[in-house]
Amino acid sequence: MVGASVADAADSASLSRGVAHLATLRGMTRTIAQRELRNENAKVIDAVTAGETFIVTRNGEPVAELRPVRSGRRTFISREEVAALAKAGVRIDRHQFRTDLDRVMDQGL
């Protein structure tokens, strides 16, 4: 009976890893303690490089989000570029703008 429970535990752990991996693929985040980040730094960074996102906690309270950097997306637009766009009379579709914002912004923060 003890052997069966050890096998069941191993199957459960394997399933848990599979579910965690599947959840990550769907955009969910993993929560890790600051100590785990410190002790498993290389593994966590490898996971982030692979696309995973982590919420880091200290004493059970979320303190940081660790996620991959989006390549190819600018985060800064110069004043001159904004002025040139305004001068050109570029129209922004407010519905598309809102859809884009909702897609990239985490409303849960």
N, C-alpha and C positions, 0 to 999 in steps of 0.2 A: 504493500500500500504506500509506503514511503517513496519507493521508486516511481510510482505512478504520479504522486503529487509533485515530485521534482520534474518529471517530464511535462506535466501540465503547466508548471511554473515556467519552464523553458519555452513551451509553445506560447504561453501568454505573453512572455517578454518579447518573443519574436513578433507576435501579432501587434503588440504595443508599438514596437519600432516601425512596423509596416504602416500602422495607422498614423503615427506621427509623421512619417515620410509623406504619406498621402495627404495629410492635412497641410503640410508645408507646401506641397505642390499646388494646393488650392488657395494659397495666399494667406493661410493662417500663420500666426506667430507662435513661437515657443517662448515660454517664460523660464528664465534661468536666474539663479542667485548670483550675486556679485562674486561669491567664493568660487562657484563653478566656472564663471568667466575667467577668474584668475588662474584656477588650477588647470583648466582645459582650453586655454587661450588659443593654441594652434588649431585645435579641432573646431572651435567656434568660428574662428576666422575662415577656415576652410569651408564650413557650412554656409557662412555669409557669402563667400565667393561663389558658391554653388547656387545662391539665390534665396537662402533662408533668411528670415527676419527673427530677431530675438528682442524680448522685453527683459531688461536687466532689473532685478529687484535688490533692495538693501533692506534687511529686516522685514521682508515680506511686502514692502512698498515699492511700486514701480518707480524707477529713477531715470531710465534711459531706454532708447530704442536703438538697436544695432541692426542696420539693414544695408543691402548692397547699394552702391552709388549707381545711379542711372547714367549710363554713358550716352553721349550724343544729344543730351538735352541741356540747353543753356539755362542758367538760373539767374543771369543778370542781363539786362538790356540797358544800354547806355542812354543817357538823356538825349543825345543827338539822334539815336535810332527812334526813340519815342516821338521826338519832334518831327522827324521825317515822315513817320507813319501818320501823325496827326495832320501834317501838311498835305499829304497825298489823299486824305479823305477816305482812308480805309474803313470800311464798315465791319463791325463785329456783330455776328448773329448772336443775340443774347441767349437764345435757347441752346445753341451749340456751345457757347461759352460756359453756361451753367452745367451742361452735360460733361464738358471737359473738366471743370472744377470738381464736380462730384466724383468723377472717375479717379482723380489723382489725390484728392484731399481725404484724409481720414476724419470723418465727422465724429468719431468716437473719442477724439482727444479732448 
